[in-house]
Amino acid sequence: GVDMAMFNNKVDFVYDTYYKKVDNLLFPEQLNSTNGFDILYSNGAAIANYGHELAINIRPLPSGSPLSWTFSLNGAYNRDVLLKLPAHYGGQYITWDRDNNGQHVIFRVGTSTLSNYLLINQGVYSTDADVPVDPTTGLRYRSASGEYFKAGDPIWFDRNGDYVLDNRDYARTGNSQPLITGGMQNSFSYKNFQFSIYASYTA
């Protein structure tokens, strides 16, 4: 890290960079319900976390001024990477939501530690004729339960091209944790009065 003040403390900044690796991370494994148990915990996972943090403070008014003004800006860039899973997973593990909340998570070695696993929406069918038809069977694109898509239904991307929407059509849709966070602050002080404005951002 680096801490520095300039121009008689009118400007100062703090910069830090870091890297952290965690081995033998406790990892919950969802088991098949037929064996009478839900979860088995193992220490077969590993992650790495690295990033940069920067904070800048600016005091533009003279030190003898009755009005004090400080402008602050800070930000952090953070990445986390899944390095290892228990060997029998083969580098990937999907947790299917069992409570019907609709959120599925995929753990894939070499990517972010938490990634959403979702269907990809490509719009809405305007008419029944817009729904693709399987040239082999002559049947319209349908759900796994057998319901055919029609006008007004969402256009779910058929990843494997079998004209049936099922679990094989889900896709990893990126990191569920923000990469960039930070905020800004303007602070004004005059005698016994202080006025501050805060803002934060996430990307």
DAWO-V806991 format. One record per pair of residues at least 6 apart in sequence whose C-alpha atoms are under 8 Angstrom apart, sorted by the first residue. I is the first residue (numbers start at 1). GAP is how many residues later the second one is. If there is no record, write none. Layout:
i;gap
I;GAP
I;GAP
This chain:
i;gap
1;13
1;14
1;15
1;16
2;12
2;13
2;14
3;9
3;10
3;11
3;12
4;8
4;9
4;10
5;6
5;7
5;8
6;6
9;50
10;47
10;48
10;49
10;50
11;45
11;46
11;47
11;48
12;44
12;45
12;46
13;41
13;42
13;43
13;44
14;39
14;40
14;41
14;42
15;37
15;38
15;39
15;40
16;36
16;37
16;38
17;33
17;34
17;35
17;36
18;32
18;33
18;34
19;29
19;30
19;31
19;32
20;28
20;29
20;30
21;25
21;26
21;27
21;28
22;24
22;25
22;26
23;22
23;23
23;24
24;19
24;20
24;21
24;22
25;17
25;18
25;19
25;20
25;21
25;22
26;15
26;16
26;17
26;18
26;19
27;14
27;15
27;16
27;17
27;18
28;11
28;12
28;13
28;14
29;10
29;11
29;12
29;13
30;8
30;9
30;10
30;65
31;6
31;7
31;8
31;9
32;6
42;44
43;43
44;40
44;41
44;42
44;43
45;37
45;38
45;39
45;40
45;41
46;36
46;37
46;38
46;39
47;33
47;34
47;35
47;36
47;37
47;66
48;32
48;33
48;34
48;35
49;29
49;30
49;31
49;32
50;28
50;29
50;30
51;25
51;26
51;27
51;28
52;24
52;25
52;26
53;21
53;22
53;23
53;24
54;20
54;21
54;22
55;17
55;18
55;19
55;20
56;16
56;17
56;18
57;13
57;14
57;15
57;16
58;12
58;13
58;14
59;9
59;10
59;11
59;12
60;9
60;10
61;6
61;7
61;8
66;124
66;125
67;121
67;122
67;123
67;124
68;119
68;120
68;121
68;122
69;117
69;118
69;119
69;120
70;115
70;116
70;117
70;118
71;113
71;114
71;115
71;116
72;112
72;113
72;114
73;109
73;110
73;111
73;112
74;108
74;109
74;110
75;105
75;106
75;107
75;108
76;104
76;105
76;106
77;102
77;103
77;104
78;100
78;101
78;102
79;33
79;100
80;32
80;33
81;28
81;29
81;30
81;31
81;32
82;25
82;26
82;27
82;28
82;29
82;30
82;31
83;26
83;27
84;7
84;25
85;6
85;7
85;24
91;17
91;18
92;14
92;15
92;16
92;17
93;13
93;14
93;15
94;10
94;11
94;12
94;13
94;23
95;9
95;10
95;11
96;7
96;8
96;9
97;6
97;7
103;13
103;14
103;15
104;12
104;13
104;14
105;9
105;10
105;11
105;12
106;8
106;9
106;10
106;11
106;66
107;6
107;7
107;8
112;62
112;63
113;62
114;61
114;62
114;63
115;57
115;58
115;59
115;60
115;61
116;56
116;57
116;58
116;59
116;60
117;53
117;54
117;55
117;56
118;52
118;53
118;54
118;55
119;37
119;38
119;50
119;51
119;52
120;36
120;37
120;50
120;51
121;33
121;34
121;35
121;36
122;32
122;33
122;34
122;35
123;31
123;32
123;33
124;27
124;28
124;29
124;30
124;31
125;6
125;25
125;26
125;27
125;28
125;29
125;30
126;25
126;26
127;23
127;24
127;25
128;21
128;22
128;23
130;21
131;9
131;10
131;18
131;19
131;20
132;8
132;9
132;31
133;6
133;7
133;8
133;30
134;6
134;7
134;28
134;29
140;8
140;9
140;23
141;7
141;8
141;22
141;23
141;24
142;6
142;7
142;21
142;22
142;23
143;6
143;21
143;22
143;23
144;20
144;21
144;22
156;9
157;12
158;6
158;7
158;11
159;9
159;10
159;11
160;8
160;9
178;24
178;25
179;23
179;24
180;22
180;23
181;19
181;20
181;21
181;22
182;18
182;19
182;20
183;15
183;16
183;17
183;18
184;14
184;15
184;16
185;11
185;12
185;13
185;14
186;10
186;11
186;12
187;7
187;8
187;9
187;10
188;6
188;7
188;8
189;6
